[in-house]
Amino acid sequence: MGCARAIVCLLLPPLAVADKGLGNFIIVLVLTLLGWVPGVIGALIICNKRP
């Protein structure tokens, strides 16, 4: 994960995982709506996974 992607994970978590699939996008969107911190944590976990 690059530096730019980490910044996007912090600022706009759903946008950071948009290219990882619709399921991941919805999960992070719901987490972000429940609270910003859970959304950021979810986005960082999903973006750090190896393909």
SVG drawing of the C-alpha trace seen along z (x, -y; Angstrom):
<svg xmlns="http://www.w3.org/2000/svg" viewBox="-24 -13 28 26">
<polyline fill="none" stroke="black" stroke-width="0.4" points="0.0,0.0 1.4,-3.3 1.4,-6.6 -1.3,-8.1 -3.6,-5.2 -3.0,-5.4 -4.0,-9.1 -7.2,-8.2 -8.0,-5.5 -7.8,-8.1 -9.8,-10.8 -12.4,-8.8 -12.4,-5.2 -15.1,-4.0 -13.3,-5.6 -10.1,-3.8 -11.7,-0.3 -13.8,-1.0 -11.5,1.0 -11.5,4.0 -15.1,5.0 -18.7,4.1 -18.8,6.2 -15.8,4.5 -17.1,1.1 -20.5,1.7 -18.8,3.0 -16.6,0.0 -19.4,-2.4 -21.6,-0.9 -18.6,-1.1 -18.0,-4.7 -21.6,-5.6 -21.5,-4.0 -18.3,-6.0 -15.3,-7.4 -12.8,-5.3 -14.3,-1.9 -14.4,-2.9 -10.8,-3.9 -9.7,-0.7 -11.7,1.4 -10.3,-0.4 -6.7,0.0 -7.2,3.7 -8.8,4.3 -6.1,2.2 -3.3,4.1 -4.4,7.5 -2.2,9.2 -4.0,10.1"/>
</svg>
